[in-house]
Amino acid sequence: MCMRHCKGRLYVVGSVRHSRLGAIYARAALHVQPSWYETPGLSSLEAAFAGCRVVCTSRGTARDYFGNLVTYCDPGSERSVRGAVLSSLEEPVPQELARVVERDFNWNKVGAETLEAYRRILGAGDRHAS
């Protein structure tokens, strides 16, 4: 249905090596991930980092990641998805979005926070062992 309505404006690329994704996201006008539940998914983070507009699900925890920097939709409503896509395409790319992803969701920070969580959990276990 998307292909029929978006002749000449929608490209389906199929399977792509991860090393090529950044260039694809950077050329895309919009990344859409209207899934039923999302955490929000590496693809949305990578697309945002590459400077792409993002539409994602209103379900799950995507708002905790993106705040008001992306457009949300109800994945169970064709009208909601369509409206989110069209309204997002009317808006300028939010420049702050890539900076937020780079600052808050880079592998170094995520790894350090994961390590600290393990240390806290394991340290808490030591106090209860005696």
N, C-alpha and C positions, 0 to 999 in steps of 0.2 A: 504494500500500500504506500509506503514511504517513497519507494522508487517511482511509482506511478505519479504521485503528486509533486515530486521534486525533480522532474526531468532536468538533467544538466547541472543540478545544484547539489546532488547527493552522490557521494562516492563510497562504495562498499569495498574495502580493501582486503577483506578476508584475513587469513593468518599472516602475522607480521613478526619478524624478529624483534625482540625487545630493544635492541640497539637502534632500530629505526623509528621507534615510537615518538621520541622527542621531536624529530623533524615533522612527523605527521601531525602531532598535536599543535605544533607551532604554526602550521599552515591551515589548520582547521578553524572555521568560524565558531564552532560550538561543539562541546562534548556533552552528550546526553546519556545519563545512566538512571533511568526511571525504575529501578529495581524495587522489589517488594520489601526488602530489608537491606540496609547497607551500613557499613562501618567506617568510612564511606567508600572504601575501595581504592587500591593503589592507582587504578586508571584515572579516577577523578582527581586525585592528588597530583599525578604526573601531568595531566592535561592542564590543571590550574598552574602548576609550576612553569609550564611551557608558554603560558600567557593566553590560554584558551578560555573562552567563556564556558561556564559549567551549568548544566541543569541536572539536578539530582533529586532523588526521592525525598519526600517529606517524612518518610518513616525511618526508624532507626536513629543513628547518632550523627548523621551528616551535619546537622546544625551545630553540633558541638565543635566540629572541625572548621566549618566555613562561615558560620554566623550569617550575616546578611550580605556576604560577598558573592553568592551564587543565587540562582533561581531554583525554587523548589516546586515539585509537582506531586500529585497523588498518582501513583502508578496504576491505580484501578480506574482512573478516569481519563478516557481519551481526550476529553475537552481540557482537562487540567494539563496533560502532557503537551498537547498542541499549543495551548495558551502560554505555557512556560517557555516553550521553544521559540515561539514568535516574539514574545516580549523580550526574551534574552537577546535575540538577534537585533532588536531595536536599541539596546543599551550599549554604551561603550564597554570595552573590556576593562574590568576593574583592575587597575594597576597594583593595588594593594594585595590582591589575591595571591599573586606569585610570591610576593615578599612574605606574606603570612606562612605560606607553605614552606618556603625556604627556611624561615626562622624557626618555626614550631614543629615541623614534621620531617626534618632531615634525618638521615640514618644515624649520624653521630649523636644527636640529641635523643632520639628514640632509644638507641642502644644504651646510652648512659642512664636514662630514666628506667629502662627495664632492669639493668644491673642494680640500680639503687633499690628498686622494688624487691628484687630477690634478696639483697642484703638486709633490708628491713624485715622481711618475712623470716629469713633464716636467723637473724639476730633475735627476733621476738621468740623464736622457738628455744633459743639458748636460755632465756630468762625463765622459761617455764619448765626447764629440764630439772632444776634442783629440787 
